[in-house]
């Protein structure tokens, strides 16, 4: 299987600065985002720390107490770009505002994964208008899990597994693709992805009847690319009507020969799926999403969306990390999979369960053993001892229903508590339970740093880490785990296999971020400009 990301996601990268003053200067030198006026409509999972026009002081600082222990996903500093005095120094004012925020929570500036953004509002034309524009910080956070949010997370996963529409709650079903092949080397369009996109965009026409009736949506086309690269057996898995289904099918069927996929080094027939989106503005294009092959299809590709957090942004859509990593690594076998089932991991755990369900159904039993953990089964934080935190569950992987039930048991057993997790304790426990497992894969929440890194010296096998939620950069704790165990790091876009080869003072760039080895550990290298 293979997945492609069509949209280029623009990530604002935050490096772990060598000092908080450096971090302040880094934030001040971010490229300013310009908007007409900030929309305050989205209130859920955000707090607003207000300042007056041209003032550096936060007037409602007590609001921050509500989220001090939560994971901070994003901090926006919002202001107006209008200058009544040509000598006015916006940067100096922003520096004072940042200093006011730092007094509330200095630890916020040590975060490796929080995204920062400067937002300048351009529609303010005189000082009198200033009071009508928001000034201050907008902080987006991830709420702590509760019994109620865990129930919703489980419902989310159940719908994803059943093929129901997980966005609207509709009970409408979608076809499950079963006639597919997992190839060692997937087919490719001659000229690459860009050439394929260009061909589709030039060939596809919005049907007139769909325009008149206002029909829009995404059409999923499934097809086979045979041993000679020809397309056959094309059909619509999900359509929208109004002639869009037929048009998408026509364009796919008219594509020239592909470079065929390979199994065991020989050309082979391989399945493929493309979502094509028809927009009401009259444009038609390949969905800003993911190409699927042999997966259970829902209304749209998977996104970073959690019922418990409600945090959804276009910046973070198209996150199919688990699908993509497994697709890029078809030779992983007899896997021991250790997975974090805390917090808002359901977008990723649902992908893991769907992928495993499909593999079991087609006798591709690549996972041997599962270990799920929840950081202590609701144990009080002050009772969590290194190596004895608990909340760790195990299962052989041959029965999907047993694995699913264990996953839900893990989720129900633990929620709330502090952010750090007992990753290494779970890893050591898992290795002991399945000594004959070959590839050790740990799926982690990039926002949560392990509380038990002191146990890492006991790990004597390479660990492949799949880091989920790396849009703000990779948590350096996981880089250290990979380097120390001789393993590998896997993000949605890339497999990093050489971290153990990096020596003191040397650097590596990962998806636009620069990391350097300092005193035997990875740190983010500070950059003054983006």
C-alpha positions as CSV (number, residue, x, y, z in Angstrom):
1,X,0.0,0.0,0.0
2,X,1.1,3.6,-0.6
3,X,-0.2,7.0,0.4
4,X,0.6,10.4,-1.1
5,X,0.1,13.8,0.5
6,X,-1.1,16.2,-2.2
7,X,-1.3,19.4,-0.3
8,X,1.9,21.0,0.8
9,X,1.5,21.7,4.5
10,X,3.1,24.9,5.7
11,X,4.5,24.3,9.2
12,X,5.8,27.0,11.5
13,X,8.8,25.2,13.1
14,X,9.8,25.9,16.7
15,X,13.3,25.0,17.8
16,X,14.3,24.3,21.4
17,X,16.3,27.4,22.1
18,X,19.4,27.4,24.2
19,X,17.9,30.1,26.4
20,X,14.5,31.7,26.9
21,X,15.8,35.0,25.7
22,X,16.8,33.3,22.4
23,X,13.4,31.8,22.2
24,X,11.8,35.2,22.6
25,X,14.0,36.6,19.8
26,X,13.1,33.6,17.6
27,X,9.4,34.3,18.1
28,X,9.8,38.0,17.3
29,X,11.6,37.1,14.0
30,X,8.9,34.7,12.8
31,X,7.3,35.8,9.5
32,X,4.2,37.8,10.3
33,X,0.9,36.3,9.1
34,X,-1.4,39.1,7.7
35,X,-5.2,38.8,8.0
36,X,-7.9,41.5,7.7
37,X,-9.4,40.9,11.2
38,X,-9.0,38.0,13.7
39,X,-12.0,35.8,13.9
40,X,-12.9,35.1,17.5
41,X,-15.7,32.7,16.6
42,X,-13.9,29.5,17.5
43,X,-13.9,29.5,21.3
44,X,-13.6,25.8,22.1
45,X,-10.3,24.6,23.4
46,X,-8.8,28.1,23.2
47,X,-8.2,30.8,25.8
48,X,-7.8,34.5,25.0
49,X,-5.2,36.5,27.1
50,X,-6.1,40.1,26.2
51,X,-4.0,43.2,26.1
52,X,-5.2,46.7,25.4
53,X,-4.4,48.5,22.1
54,X,-0.7,49.5,22.3
55,X,-0.3,48.0,25.8
56,X,2.0,45.1,26.8
57,X,0.1,44.0,29.9
58,X,-2.3,41.0,30.0
59,X,-5.5,42.2,31.6
60,X,-7.0,38.7,32.3
61,X,-4.0,36.7,33.3
62,X,-6.0,34.4,35.7
63,X,-7.5,32.7,32.6
64,X,-4.2,30.9,32.1
65,X,-4.6,29.0,35.4
66,X,-7.3,27.0,33.7
67,X,-4.9,25.4,31.3
68,X,-1.5,25.5,33.0
69,X,-1.3,21.7,33.1
70,X,-2.6,21.1,29.6
71,X,-0.6,20.4,26.4
72,X,-0.3,23.8,24.6
73,X,-0.6,23.2,20.9
74,X,-0.3,26.7,19.5
75,X,0.3,30.3,20.7
76,X,-0.8,33.2,18.5
77,X,0.2,36.8,19.2
78,X,-2.4,38.9,17.6
79,X,-2.2,42.7,17.0
80,X,-2.9,45.4,14.5
81,X,-0.4,46.6,11.9
82,X,-1.6,50.2,11.9
83,X,0.9,52.8,13.0
84,X,-0.3,56.3,13.9
85,X,3.4,57.2,14.6
86,X,5.9,56.3,11.9
87,X,8.5,55.6,14.6
88,X,6.3,53.2,16.5
89,X,8.2,49.9,17.1
90,X,5.8,47.0,16.9
91,X,8.6,44.5,17.6
92,X,9.5,46.2,20.9
93,X,5.8,46.1,22.0
94,X,5.6,42.4,21.0
95,X,8.7,41.7,23.1
96,X,7.1,43.2,26.1
97,X,3.9,41.2,25.5
98,X,5.9,38.0,25.3
99,X,7.6,38.9,28.5
100,X,4.2,39.3,30.2
101,X,3.3,35.8,29.0
102,X,6.6,34.4,30.2
103,X,5.8,35.7,33.7
104,X,2.7,33.6,33.7
105,X,4.4,30.4,32.6
106,X,8.2,30.2,31.9
107,X,7.9,26.5,31.1
108,X,5.8,27.3,28.1
109,X,8.9,28.7,26.5
110,X,10.8,25.4,27.0
111,X,8.2,23.5,25.0
112,X,9.7,21.7,22.0
113,X,6.5,21.1,20.1
114,X,4.3,24.2,20.6
115,X,3.7,26.2,17.5
116,X,4.1,30.0,17.6
117,X,2.6,32.5,15.2
118,X,2.6,36.3,14.8
119,X,-0.7,37.5,13.4
120,X,-1.0,41.1,12.1
121,X,-4.5,42.5,11.4
122,X,-4.5,44.9,8.5
123,X,-8.0,46.4,8.5
124,X,-7.4,48.8,11.4
125,X,-6.9,52.3,9.9
126,X,-6.9,54.6,12.9
127,X,-6.4,54.5,16.7
128,X,-10.2,54.8,17.2
129,X,-10.8,51.5,15.5
130,X,-8.2,49.7,17.6
131,X,-10.8,48.9,20.4
132,X,-12.8,46.9,17.8
133,X,-9.8,44.6,17.0
134,X,-8.5,41.8,19.3
135,X,-5.1,42.3,20.8
136,X,-3.2,39.7,22.9
137,X,-2.6,36.0,22.8
138,X,-4.8,33.2,21.5
139,X,-3.7,29.8,23.1
140,X,-5.0,26.6,21.6
141,X,-4.6,23.6,24.0
142,X,-5.5,20.0,24.3
143,X,-7.9,19.3,27.1
144,X,-7.2,16.5,29.5
145,X,-9.1,13.3,28.9
146,X,-12.1,12.4,31.0
147,X,-14.4,9.4,31.2
148,X,-16.8,11.2,28.8
149,X,-14.2,12.1,26.2
150,X,-12.8,8.6,26.3
151,X,-16.3,7.3,25.4
152,X,-16.4,9.6,22.5
153,X,-12.9,8.6,21.4
154,X,-14.0,4.9,21.4
155,X,-17.1,5.8,19.4
156,X,-14.9,7.6,16.9
157,X,-12.8,4.5,16.5
158,X,-15.8,2.2,16.2
159,X,-17.2,4.3,13.4
160,X,-13.9,4.4,11.6
161,X,-13.7,0.6,11.9
162,X,-17.2,0.1,10.6
163,X,-16.9,2.4,7.7
164,X,-19.4,4.9,9.0
165,X,-19.2,8.6,8.3
166,X,-17.2,9.7,11.4
167,X,-17.8,13.4,10.7
168,X,-21.6,13.7,10.5
169,X,-22.5,10.6,12.6
170,X,-24.3,9.2,9.5
171,X,-24.9,5.5,9.5
172,X,-24.3,5.3,5.8
173,X,-21.8,2.6,4.9
174,X,-19.0,2.6,2.3
175,X,-17.6,-0.3,0.5
176,X,-14.7,-2.1,2.0
177,X,-12.0,-2.9,-0.6
178,X,-10.7,-6.4,-0.3
179,X,-9.4,-7.3,-3.8
180,X,-6.0,-5.6,-3.4
181,X,-2.4,-6.6,-3.2
182,X,0.3,-5.3,-0.8
183,X,3.3,-4.8,-3.0
184,X,7.0,-4.5,-2.1
185,X,7.3,-1.7,-4.7
186,X,4.2,0.3,-5.6
187,X,3.2,1.4,-9.1
188,X,4.2,5.0,-10.1
189,X,2.9,7.4,-12.7
190,X,5.5,8.1,-15.4
191,X,7.0,11.5,-14.5
192,X,6.0,11.2,-10.9
193,X,3.2,12.6,-8.8
194,X,3.4,16.1,-10.2
195,X,2.9,14.8,-13.7
196,X,-0.1,12.7,-12.6
197,X,-1.7,15.7,-10.9
198,X,-1.1,17.8,-14.0
199,X,-2.7,15.2,-16.2
200,X,-5.8,14.9,-14.0
201,X,-6.2,18.7,-13.5
202,X,-6.1,19.3,-17.3
203,X,-8.3,16.3,-18.2
204,X,-11.0,16.6,-15.6
205,X,-14.1,18.7,-16.4
206,X,-16.9,19.7,-14.0
207,X,-20.1,18.3,-15.3
208,X,-22.7,21.0,-16.2
209,X,-25.5,19.3,-14.5
210,X,-23.5,19.1,-11.3
211,X,-22.8,22.9,-11.6
212,X,-26.5,23.7,-12.1
213,X,-27.6,21.5,-9.1
214,X,-24.7,22.6,-6.9
215,X,-23.4,19.1,-6.5
216,X,-19.9,18.8,-4.9
217,X,-17.9,16.3,-3.0
218,X,-15.2,13.7,-3.3
219,X,-15.4,10.7,-5.7
220,X,-13.2,7.7,-4.8
221,X,-12.0,5.7,-7.8
222,X,-10.5,2.2,-7.2
223,X,-8.6,0.5,-9.9
224,X,-5.9,-2.1,-10.7
225,X,-2.5,-1.4,-12.3
226,X,-1.5,-4.7,-14.0
227,X,1.9,-6.2,-14.8
228,X,2.3,-4.1,-17.9
229,X,1.2,-0.8,-16.2
230,X,-2.3,-0.7,-17.8
231,X,-5.3,0.4,-15.7
232,X,-8.2,-2.1,-15.4
233,X,-11.2,-3.0,-13.1
234,X,-11.8,0.7,-12.3
235,X,-14.9,1.4,-10.4
236,X,-16.4,4.1,-8.1
237,X,-16.2,3.2,-4.4
238,X,-18.0,6.3,-3.3
239,X,-19.6,9.0,-5.5
240,X,-21.6,12.2,-5.4
241,X,-23.7,11.9,-8.5
242,X,-24.5,14.6,-11.1
243,X,-22.1,13.1,-13.6
244,X,-19.1,13.6,-11.3
245,X,-18.7,9.9,-10.7
246,X,-18.6,9.1,-14.4
247,X,-16.2,12.0,-15.2
248,X,-13.8,10.9,-12.5
249,X,-13.9,7.4,-13.8
250,X,-13.4,8.5,-17.4
251,X,-10.3,10.5,-16.5
252,X,-8.7,7.6,-14.5
253,X,-9.5,5.1,-17.3
254,X,-7.9,7.5,-19.8
255,X,-4.6,7.8,-18.0
256,X,-1.5,6.5,-19.9
257,X,0.4,3.4,-18.7
258,X,2.0,3.5,-15.3
259,X,5.3,1.9,-14.2
260,X,4.0,-1.3,-12.7
261,X,4.5,-2.4,-9.1
262,X,6.6,-5.3,-8.0
263,X,6.3,-8.2,-5.7
264,X,9.5,-10.2,-5.0
265,X,11.2,-8.2,-7.7
266,X,8.8,-9.1,-10.4
267,X,6.0,-6.9,-12.0
268,X,2.7,-7.6,-10.4
269,X,-0.9,-6.4,-10.5
270,X,-1.5,-3.9,-7.7
271,X,-4.6,-2.0,-6.5
272,X,-4.8,1.7,-6.2
273,X,-7.3,4.4,-5.2
274,X,-7.6,8.1,-5.9
275,X,-10.0,10.6,-4.3
276,X,-11.0,13.3,-6.8
277,X,-12.8,16.4,-5.3
278,X,-15.4,18.4,-7.1
279,X,-15.8,21.9,-5.7
280,X,-18.8,24.1,-6.0
281,X,-16.7,27.0,-7.4
282,X,-16.4,25.0,-10.6
283,X,-12.9,23.6,-10.1
284,X,-12.1,19.9,-10.0
285,X,-9.0,18.4,-8.6
286,X,-7.4,15.5,-6.8
287,X,-8.5,15.8,-3.2
288,X,-6.1,17.6,-0.9
289,X,-5.7,14.4,0.9
290,X,-4.3,11.0,0.5
291,X,-4.3,8.3,-2.2
292,X,-5.6,5.1,-0.7
293,X,-4.8,1.5,-1.7
294,X,-6.7,-1.3,-0.1
295,X,-8.1,0.5,2.9
296,X,-11.5,0.9,4.4
297,X,-12.9,4.1,2.9
298,X,-14.8,6.7,4.8
299,X,-16.1,10.0,3.5
300,X,-12.7,11.7,3.6
301,X,-9.1,10.7,4.4
302,X,-8.1,10.6,8.0
303,X,-7.3,13.9,9.7
304,X,-5.8,14.9,13.0
305,X,-9.2,15.3,14.7
306,X,-10.1,14.2,18.2
307,X,-13.5,14.2,19.7
308,X,-12.0,15.1,23.1
309,X,-10.1,18.1,21.8
310,X,-12.2,19.2,19.0
311,X,-9.1,20.7,17.5
312,X,-9.2,20.7,13.8
313,X,-7.3,23.0,11.5
314,X,-6.6,22.9,7.8
315,X,-2.9,23.1,8.7
316,X,-3.1,19.6,10.2
317,X,-5.4,17.7,7.8
318,X,-4.3,14.7,5.8
319,X,-2.4,13.1,8.7
320,X,-2.3,9.4,7.9
321,X,0.9,8.8,9.7
322,X,0.3,5.1,10.7
323,X,-1.0,4.2,7.2
324,X,2.0,5.9,5.5
325,X,4.7,4.5,7.7
326,X,3.5,0.9,7.4
327,X,3.1,1.4,3.6
328,X,6.7,2.6,3.3
329,X,8.0,-0.4,5.3
330,X,6.4,-3.5,3.8
331,X,9.3,-5.7,5.1
332,X,8.5,-5.1,8.7
333,X,7.3,-8.5,10.0
334,X,6.7,-10.4,13.2
335,X,6.1,-7.0,14.8
336,X,5.8,-6.2,18.4
337,X,3.7,-3.0,18.4
338,X,3.7,-0.9,21.6
339,X,1.1,1.9,21.4
340,X,0.2,4.9,23.6
341,X,-3.6,4.9,24.2
342,X,-3.7,8.0,26.3
343,X,-4.7,11.6,25.5
344,X,-6.1,12.3,22.0
345,X,-4.4,9.5,20.1
346,X,-7.6,8.1,18.5
347,X,-6.8,9.4,15.0
348,X,-3.7,7.2,15.0
349,X,-5.0,4.3,17.0
350,X,-8.0,4.0,14.7
351,X,-5.5,3.8,11.7
352,X,-3.6,1.1,13.5
353,X,-6.7,-1.0,14.2
354,X,-8.0,-0.5,10.7
355,X,-4.7,-1.5,9.2
356,X,-4.4,-4.6,11.4
357,X,-8.0,-5.6,10.7
358,X,-7.4,-5.5,7.0
359,X,-4.2,-7.5,7.3
360,X,-5.9,-10.2,9.3
361,X,-8.7,-10.4,6.8
362,X,-6.3,-11.1,4.0
363,X,-3.9,-13.3,5.9
364,X,-1.1,-10.8,6.0
365,X,-0.4,-11.2,9.7
366,X,2.6,-8.9,10.1
367,X,2.0,-8.0,13.7
368,X,2.8,-10.7,16.2
369,X,2.0,-9.0,19.5
370,X,0.5,-5.8,20.9
371,X,1.2,-3.8,24.1
372,X,-1.0,-0.9,24.9
373,X,-0.4,1.6,27.7
374,X,-2.3,4.4,29.4
375,X,0.1,5.7,32.1
376,X,-1.1,4.2,35.3
377,X,-4.8,3.3,35.1
378,X,-5.8,6.7,36.6
379,X,-3.2,6.4,39.3
380,X,-2.5,9.7,41.1
381,X,0.5,11.5,39.6
382,X,2.3,11.5,42.9
383,X,2.0,7.7,43.1
384,X,3.5,7.1,39.7
385,X,6.9,5.5,40.3
386,X,9.5,5.0,37.5
387,X,9.2,1.4,36.3
388,X,6.1,0.7,38.4
389,X,3.5,3.1,36.9
390,X,1.4,0.4,35.4
391,X,-1.6,0.6,33.0
392,X,0.0,-1.7,30.6
393,X,-2.0,-4.3,28.6
394,X,-0.8,-7.2,26.3
395,X,-2.3,-9.4,23.6
396,X,-1.3,-11.7,20.8
397,X,-2.3,-10.2,17.5
398,X,-4.1,-13.1,15.8
399,X,-7.7,-12.2,16.9
400,X,-8.8,-8.8,15.8
401,X,-11.8,-8.7,18.2
402,X,-9.5,-9.5,21.1
403,X,-7.1,-6.7,20.1
404,X,-9.9,-4.2,19.7
405,X,-11.4,-5.1,23.1
406,X,-8.0,-4.7,24.7
407,X,-7.6,-1.3,23.1
408,X,-10.9,-0.1,24.5
409,X,-10.1,-1.6,27.9
410,X,-6.8,0.3,27.9
411,X,-8.6,3.5,27.0
412,X,-11.3,3.1,29.7
413,X,-8.8,2.1,32.3
414,X,-6.7,5.3,32.1
415,X,-7.4,9.0,31.4
416,X,-6.5,12.3,32.9
417,X,-3.3,12.9,34.9
418,X,-0.1,14.7,33.8
419,X,1.3,14.7,30.3
420,X,4.4,12.5,30.6
421,X,3.9,8.8,29.9
422,X,5.5,5.5,30.9
423,X,6.7,4.6,27.4
424,X,9.9,2.8,28.4
425,X,8.3,0.8,31.2
426,X,5.7,-0.4,28.6
427,X,8.5,-1.1,26.1
428,X,10.5,-3.2,28.5
429,X,7.4,-5.1,29.6
430,X,6.5,-5.8,26.0
431,X,10.0,-7.1,25.0
432,X,9.9,-9.5,27.9
433,X,6.4,-10.8,26.8
434,X,7.4,-11.4,23.2
435,X,11.1,-12.3,23.1
436,X,10.8,-13.9,19.6
437,X,9.2,-10.8,18.0
438,X,11.5,-9.4,15.3
439,X,10.6,-5.7,14.6
440,X,9.8,-3.6,17.6
441,X,7.6,-0.6,16.7
442,X,6.5,2.0,19.3
443,X,3.7,4.4,18.4
444,X,4.1,7.6,20.5
445,X,2.3,10.8,21.2
446,X,4.9,13.4,20.1
447,X,3.5,15.9,22.6
448,X,4.2,13.6,25.6
449,X,7.7,13.1,26.8
450,X,8.4,9.8,28.6
451,X,8.6,10.1,32.3
452,X,10.9,7.1,32.5
453,X,13.9,7.8,30.2
454,X,16.2,6.7,33.0
455,X,15.1,3.1,32.2
456,X,16.4,3.4,28.6
457,X,19.7,1.8,29.3
458,X,17.8,-1.5,29.9
459,X,16.5,-1.6,26.4
460,X,18.8,-4.0,24.4
461,X,16.9,-4.1,21.0
462,X,16.5,-1.5,18.2
463,X,13.2,0.4,18.5
464,X,11.4,1.8,15.5
465,X,9.4,4.9,16.7
466,X,6.4,6.2,14.8
467,X,6.0,9.8,16.1
468,X,2.4,11.1,15.8
469,X,1.7,14.8,15.7
470,X,5.0,16.2,14.6
471,X,3.7,19.3,12.9
472,X,5.6,21.4,15.4
473,X,8.8,19.4,15.2
474,X,9.9,16.1,16.6
475,X,10.2,15.7,20.4
476,X,13.9,15.2,20.9
477,X,13.3,12.6,23.6
478,X,12.3,10.2,20.8
479,X,15.3,11.1,18.8
480,X,17.4,10.1,21.8
481,X,15.6,6.8,22.2
482,X,16.2,5.9,18.6
483,X,19.9,6.9,18.7
484,X,20.6,5.0,22.0
485,X,18.8,1.8,20.9
486,X,20.1,1.8,17.3
487,X,16.6,2.1,16.0
488,X,14.8,4.4,13.5
489,X,12.4,7.3,13.5
490,X,9.3,7.5,11.3
491,X,7.1,10.5,10.7
492,X,4.2,10.9,8.2
493,X,6.7,12.0,5.5
494,X,10.0,10.3,6.2
495,X,11.9,7.4,7.6
496,X,15.1,8.4,9.4
497,X,17.5,5.5,9.8
498,X,20.9,7.0,10.6
499,X,20.5,8.8,14.0
500,X,23.0,6.5,15.6
501,X,25.7,7.7,13.2
502,X,25.5,11.3,14.4
503,X,28.3,12.3,16.7
504,X,28.8,15.1,19.2
505,X,28.4,18.5,17.6
506,X,27.0,17.1,14.4
507,X,23.6,18.2,12.9
508,X,20.7,16.5,11.1
509,X,17.8,18.2,9.4
510,X,14.4,16.5,9.7
511,X,11.5,18.1,7.8
512,X,12.9,21.6,8.0
513,X,14.1,21.3,11.6
514,X,17.8,21.2,12.5
515,X,18.9,19.1,15.5
516,X,22.4,19.0,17.0
517,X,24.0,16.5,19.4
518,X,25.0,18.4,22.5
519,X,26.4,16.6,25.5
520,X,25.2,13.3,24.1
521,X,21.6,14.5,23.6
522,X,19.6,16.0,20.7
523,X,18.6,19.6,21.0
524,X,16.9,21.8,18.5
525,X,19.3,24.3,16.9
526,X,18.1,27.8,17.3
527,X,17.5,29.8,14.1
528,X,16.9,33.5,14.3
529,X,15.0,33.7,11.0
530,X,12.6,31.4,9.2
